[in-house]
Amino acid sequence: EAENVAVTMGRDGALLANKTGIQRLPALQVPTASAVGAGDSFLGATVHAFAAGRDAEEAFRFGSAAGAAAVLRPGTDLAAAGDITRLHKAMTAEVSAHSVGT
């Protein structure tokens, strides 16, 4: 039995389902050079965040940021750590801003 299930949907964002419910993150709007490796980057960063002790929602946001960072690079170039950090901060700020009003 899986504790967390994540589904990436490209420009339509991503879904995280677990015992607390279903969370949807919209895709970050970034210029697309290539979609190659975006899903792999999402998965690798999500697993890395879990291994670092982050909770499911934080790992999901980190993975989403890495997937978005990957599309900034042409072809099979790897996502840049600086892009992942910048996009993760932007995503976290956006999620926090929307949470204030709920």
C-alpha positions in Angstrom: 0.0 0.0 0.0 1.5 3.3 -1.1 1.6 6.2 1.4 1.9 8.8 -1.4 1.1 8.8 -5.0 2.2 11.6 -7.3 1.1 12.2 -10.9 2.8 14.7 -13.1 0.7 16.2 -15.9 3.1 18.5 -17.7 1.7 22.0 -18.3 -1.4 20.9 -16.3 0.6 20.6 -13.1 0.8 17.7 -10.7 -1.3 15.8 -8.2 -0.3 14.3 -4.8 -2.7 11.8 -3.2 -2.3 10.5 0.3 -4.3 9.8 3.5 -4.7 13.6 4.0 -6.4 14.0 0.6 -5.5 15.2 -2.9 -3.3 18.2 -3.5 -3.0 19.8 -6.9 -0.1 22.1 -7.8 -0.4 24.1 -11.0 2.6 24.0 -13.3 5.1 26.9 -12.9 5.0 29.1 -15.9 8.5 28.9 -17.3 9.9 29.1 -20.8 10.2 25.6 -22.2 13.4 24.6 -24.0 12.8 20.9 -23.8 10.5 18.6 -21.7 13.1 15.8 -21.8 13.9 14.7 -18.3 11.2 16.8 -16.5 9.5 13.7 -15.0 12.8 12.2 -14.0 13.8 15.4 -12.3 10.5 15.6 -10.5 11.0 12.0 -9.2 14.6 12.4 -8.3 14.0 15.6 -6.4 11.0 14.2 -4.6 12.9 11.2 -3.4 15.8 13.4 -2.4 13.5 15.6 -0.3 11.9 12.5 1.4 15.4 11.2 2.2 16.3 14.6 3.7 13.3 14.2 6.0 10.9 16.6 4.4 7.1 16.0 4.6 5.1 14.8 1.6 3.8 18.3 0.6 7.2 19.8 0.8 8.8 17.0 -1.2 6.0 17.4 -3.8 6.8 21.1 -4.1 10.5 20.4 -4.4 9.9 17.8 -7.1 7.6 20.1 -9.0 10.3 22.9 -8.9 12.9 20.4 -10.2 10.6 19.3 -13.0 10.0 23.0 -14.0 13.8 23.7 -13.8 14.4 20.8 -16.2 12.3 22.2 -18.9 14.5 25.4 -18.9 17.4 23.4 -20.3 17.7 22.3 -23.9 17.8 18.6 -24.8 19.1 16.3 -22.2 20.9 19.0 -20.1 20.3 18.5 -16.4 18.3 21.0 -14.3 20.5 23.6 -12.6 20.5 23.6 -8.8 20.1 27.4 -8.7 17.0 27.1 -10.9 15.5 24.4 -8.7 16.1 26.6 -5.6 14.7 29.7 -7.2 11.6 28.0 -8.5 11.0 26.1 -5.2 11.1 29.4 -3.3 8.7 30.9 -5.7 6.3 27.9 -5.5 6.5 27.9 -1.7 5.7 31.6 -1.5 2.8 31.1 -3.9 1.4 28.2 -1.9 1.7 30.1 1.3 0.0 33.2 -0.2 -3.0 31.0 -1.2 -3.1 29.2 2.1 -3.6 32.5 4.0 -6.9 33.1 2.4 -8.3 29.6 3.1 
